[in-house]
């Protein structure tokens, strides 16, 4: 399952800025559910819900307009081939003007077969 951050940056020659995609958001942190791996992350220790930055943010110098905080706030576009009330199989987001390129903030769920970094000696990775 892929979760898109609450913003796409629309880049036209000579200018760029965040694109508000809030009407396309489908999933809350509660929909996504608690993850044991999240319990080790800042602000996620108590309930294991994934928390990502919110509001106006610059990620690697690129401006994004992320959804507001809250475990009940729709924060992501959940894309999945599995049917769900909070995930879609595709999304089409119209751009307000011609764009030279588009930057998308995204994250994926943890792979259940993934080996945590803490399982390796410090010099192994």
C-alpha positions in Angstrom: 0.0 0.0 0.0 1.3 3.4 -0.9 0.3 6.6 1.0 0.8 10.0 -0.6 1.5 13.0 1.5 -1.1 15.7 1.6 0.6 17.8 -1.1 2.1 17.7 -4.5 4.4 20.5 -5.7 3.5 21.8 -9.1 6.5 23.2 -10.8 6.3 25.5 -13.8 9.3 27.1 -15.4 10.6 29.8 -13.0 8.1 29.1 -10.2 6.9 26.4 -8.0 4.6 26.0 -5.1 2.4 23.6 -3.2 -0.8 22.2 -4.7 -3.7 21.8 -2.3 -5.0 18.2 -2.8 -7.0 18.1 0.4 -10.2 17.1 -1.4 -8.5 13.9 -2.7 -7.4 12.7 0.7 -8.8 9.3 1.8 -7.1 8.0 4.9 -6.6 9.0 8.6 -3.9 7.7 10.9 -6.6 5.6 12.6 -7.5 4.1 9.2 -3.9 3.2 8.6 -3.8 1.7 12.0 -1.2 1.2 14.7 2.2 -0.1 13.7 4.7 -1.6 16.1 7.5 0.0 14.2 5.9 3.4 14.8 6.2 3.0 18.5 9.9 3.9 18.3 9.2 7.2 16.4 8.7 10.6 18.1 5.1 11.3 19.1 4.0 7.8 18.2 5.1 5.9 21.3 1.7 5.8 23.1 -0.7 4.5 20.4 1.6 3.4 17.5 -0.2 5.6 15.0 2.0 7.0 12.3 2.5 10.7 12.5 4.0 12.8 9.7 4.7 16.5 9.5 1.6 18.7 9.1 0.8 22.1 7.6 3.2 24.2 5.5 6.5 22.4 5.4 9.7 22.5 3.4 11.0 19.0 2.6 14.5 19.2 1.2 13.9 22.8 0.4 10.7 22.1 -1.6 7.4 23.7 -0.2 4.6 21.3 0.6 1.1 22.0 2.0 0.5 18.9 4.3 -2.8 18.1 6.0 -3.4 19.3 9.5 -2.5 17.1 12.5 -4.9 14.7 14.0 -5.5 10.9 14.1 -9.0 11.5 12.8 -8.0 13.9 10.0 -7.7 12.7 6.5 -4.0 13.1 5.9 -3.1 10.8 3.0 -4.3 9.4 -0.3 -4.1 5.6 0.3 -3.6 3.7 -2.9 -4.1 0.0 -2.9 -5.3 -2.8 -5.1 -7.2 -4.3 -2.1 -10.7 -2.9 -1.6 -11.1 -0.6 1.4 -13.4 2.2 2.5 -10.4 4.4 2.9 -8.2 3.4 0.0 -8.5 3.9 -3.8 -6.9 2.0 -6.7 -6.1 5.2 -8.5 -6.3 9.0 -8.3 -6.3 11.7 -10.9 -5.4 15.2 -9.7 -5.9 18.1 -12.2 -3.1 20.7 -12.2 -4.1 24.4 -12.3 -1.6 25.2 -15.0 1.0 23.5 -17.2 3.9 22.0 -15.1 7.4 21.2 -16.1 7.5 18.5 -13.3 5.6 17.4 -10.2 7.2 16.4 -6.9 5.2 13.9 -4.8 5.7 13.2 -1.1 5.0 9.5 -0.5 5.7 6.7 2.0 5.0 3.0 2.1 4.0 0.7 4.9 6.7 -1.3 6.5 7.5 -4.6 4.8 6.6 -7.4 7.1 9.7 -9.3 5.9 12.0 -6.3 6.6 14.8 -6.8 9.1 15.0 -3.9 11.5 18.3 -2.0 11.4 18.8 -2.7 15.1 19.3 -6.4 14.2 22.6 -5.5 12.5 25.9 -4.7 14.2 26.7 -0.9 13.9 29.3 -1.6 11.2 27.1 -3.8 9.0 25.0 -1.0 7.4 
